[in-house]
Amino acid sequence: MGYDIERFVGYVNDGLLCCICRDVLENPLQALCEHAYCTSCIHGWLVHHHNCPEDRQALDLSMLRPLFRYMRNDLNRLQIRCRNREHGCEMVCSLESVDRHERECEYSRIPCTNASCPMQVERRNLEAHLAICEYRSRECPNGCGYTILNADDTHHNCVAELRTELELLSWYKKGIQTFRSEMICKVEEVRHEMESRLDSQRRHMSQMSRVMSDVRTLLAAERLHRQDLEQAELEKRELMELLKSLQRDGRTAGNIAEGSIRKTSGTRTLARLDSIKRKPREVTVI
């Protein structure tokens, strides 16, 4: 809802009135069609409608914008009476400063600062009310130190109040001792649990150290085994090369022997050929 137009001094332009409540704009918003509304008014309207209340054009919350600056300036310059005028305040100020004035106005009604007091008094009369308020507190005049209310004066008993205080203090001490004992027990439980966890962690770390040592040993053995395999492979290749060389030499010797056989005849030649052929085979086996 907007500001009651009756509170304003002088002429108020129709463009500064809410299209819904017809009062002077309060926290104004503006649609694309340039019609303006109080924020609370247009929000309530759009719950049940989806158009501008003035020209029925489509409208939703995303289409609302702040008021034009020149309209905002005109609105802020309007002169308005304090809402406490009926209580005696004659203040007239600009609309932009009325909220600050009303928060501090001496004619504003505020609640009594004493607990349980239901009274609301004008700010200027608060001190006078506190002096006679039935719910104001003060220390016991008999010296017990207890804070009492005027309404409880006839029921106050210093001995009874002190006894109650002692009982409360005794109960409080017992509660503190019980709480302390419980906390000590809980701390001990937590300490034992932490020590157990630490021991478990130490054992785990020891096992991990042994495993890592075994892994390093296995890796070293693997490296040695790999080196041995590489060395064996190298020796194998060398032996194969030697074997191939011996086979080539054997075939060459065989060819030469066959040429000699053609020049000779008889069993002597055949026997020598067999001897020559057997020789390279023996070398190959070696």
N, C-alpha and C positions, 0 to 999 in steps of 0.2 A: 504494500500500500504506500501511496505517496504522502506528501505533506499536505495537511488541510489548508486549502486555499484561503480560508478565513484568517489564518495566522499571518498572512503577508500584508505588508504595508505598500500601497500603491498598486499600479496596474501590472498584471501578469499576462504575458503573451500566450495565446492559445497553443502555440507551438511547443510551449514548455509544460503542457499538461499531458498526463498519461492517457492514451487512447482507451484504456480499460477502466481505471478507477476514476478518471477525470480530476484527480488531484495533481498537485505540482510534482514533477518527476523526482523520484528518490532512487539513487543508484541506477541511472538510466541506461537503456540499450536501444539500439536503432536498427530497423530492418532496411533491406535494399530499397524498399519503396519510400524510405525516409520518414516513416512513422516511428514515434518514440514511445517507450513503455518503461514503467518501473520494472526492475529485474524480477522481483517476486511476482508481479502481476503477469508478465509474459510467460514466465516459467509455469505458473499455474494454468494459464490459458492453453499452452502447448501440450499439456498432459492429455487434454480431451479434443484439441483441434489441431489442424495442420495448415492454418492459413492466418493471414493478418486480420485482426478483429475490425480494422477500419475499412480496407478495400478488398478483403477476401483473397488476396494473392497468396500463392503457396509460400509457406514459411516453416522453418524448423530452427533448432537451436544453433546449428552450424552457420546459419545465415545472419545471425545477430552480430552487430558491431558496436563499439563505443560511440557515444554521441559526438557529433561534429564539434570541433573546438570552439567555434564562435557560439554555438548553442550552449556548450558547457560554460563558457565565460558569462553569457547572459544569465544562465541559471545560478551561478555562484554569486552574482552581484545582487540578486533579489534580496530585499530586506524582510526579515521574519521575526516575529515576536517569540520570546522564550515560552516553552510549553508550561512553565510554572507561573504564567501570568495570573491565573486564578488564585494562586497562593500569595501573590503580592509582587512578583518580579516584573519590573517594567522594562527590562532589557530588550532592545531591538538591535539585531546585528545581521551581517550578511549570511546567506545560507551556508557558505563554505566554512564558517566559523561557529555555527550554532551548536554543533555537537560538542566542541571543546568547551563552550560556555556552559552547556547544560550538565556536563560532567562535573563542573566546579560550582554550579549555581548554589547560592546560599539557601534558596527556597526548595531545592530538591529534597525529596523525602528519602532517607537512608535508614537501614536497620540499626538498631542499638548494637553496640559492640560487646555488650555483656552476653555471655553464653546463656541460652534458654530464654532470653527476653524476647517476646514477640512484637514489641513496639517498633514502629517506624516513625521517625521524627524528622523535621526539617534540619538540614545541615547546620544552620545557624543556631538551632536550639539543642544540639547534641550535648554540649558540655553541661547545660543546665539539667537536662534529663539524666545524665550519668550521675550527677550529684544526688539525685533522689531515687534512682532506679532501684527497684526491689531486688534485682538480681546482681547488684554490684558486689564485688568481693572485697574483704578486708581481713586483716589478721585478728585473731581473738584478743580482746583487750585484757584477758586474764594472764596472758603470757605463755600459753601453751604452744604458740606458733602456728596453730591450725588456721587455714584460710576458710572463712565462712561467708555465707551470703546473708543479707539482711533478712531474707525470708526464713532462714534457718536459725536465727538468733535464739528463739524460745526453745529450740530442741537441742542446742549445743551443750555438751557435757565434756569438760576438759579431760576428766579422768577416763571416761569411756573412749574418747577419741584417741588419747595416748595409748590406752590398752589395745585398741584396734591397730594403731600404728605399730606397736611392739609385736603383735601377732603377725601382722603383714611382713614386718622385717624378719621375724623368725622364720616364717614360711619362705620368704625370699632367700634367706641364707641356706635353708635346707635344700631349696630348689637349686641354688648355685652349687652346693656340695654334690648333690646327685648328678647334676649336669657335668661337673668337673670329673667325677668318678667315671661316668659313662664315656666322656671324651678321652680320658686316659686309657680306658679299656679299648676303645676304638683305635687310638693311636698305636697301642701295643699290637693289636691285631694287624693293623696296616704294616707296622714295622716287621713283624714276623713274616707276613706275606711277601714283602719286598725282599727280605733276606732269602726266603725260599726261592723266589724268582731269580735273584742274583746267583745263588748256588747253581740253579738249573742252567743259567746262562753260562756260568764258568765251565760246567761240565760239557755243555754243548760246544763251547769254544775249544776246549781241550780235544774233544773228539774231532772237531773240524781241523785242528792243527795236525793230528795224526793222519787224518785222511789226506790232507794236503801234502804231508811228507811222503805218504805212500804213492800219491799221484806223481810227485817229482821223481821218486825212485823208478816208477814204471816208465815215465817219459825218458829218463836217462837210459834205461835198459832198451827201450824202443829205439832210441837213437843209435846205440851200439849195434843192435840187431840190424838196423837199416844199413849201417856202415859195413857190417860183415856181408850182407847181401850184395851191396854194391861192389865190394872187393871180389866176391865169388863170381859175380857177373862179368867183371873185368877179366878175371882169370879164365873164365869160360870162353870169352871172345878170343883171348890170346891163344888158347888151346885149339879153337876152331880154325884160326888163321894158320897155326902150325900144321894142323892136320891137312888142310887144303894144300899147303905148300908141299908137304910130303907126298900127297897124292899126285900133284903135278910132276914132281921129280920122278915118281915111280912110272908114270905113263911115258915120260921121255926116255927113261932107261929101257922100257919095254920096246919102244920103237927102234932104238939102236940095236937091241938084241935080235929083233926080227930081221933087220938088214943083214946081220952077220949070218943068220941061219940060211938065208938064201944062197950065200956063197959057199956054205959047207953042206954036207949031207951025212946021212946015216944016223945012227943012234947017239953018237957023240954030240952031234948038233942039237938034237932034241933034249938031251939031258942037260946041256948047258942052258938052253932056253928055259927049261923048268926051274933051274936054279936061279936064273935072273928074275923070273916072275915071282918066285917065292920071297925073294929078298925085300922088295918094297912092301909086300903084305906084312912081313914081320915088323918092319919099321912102323907101319900104320897102326898095328896092334899096340906097340909100345907107346 
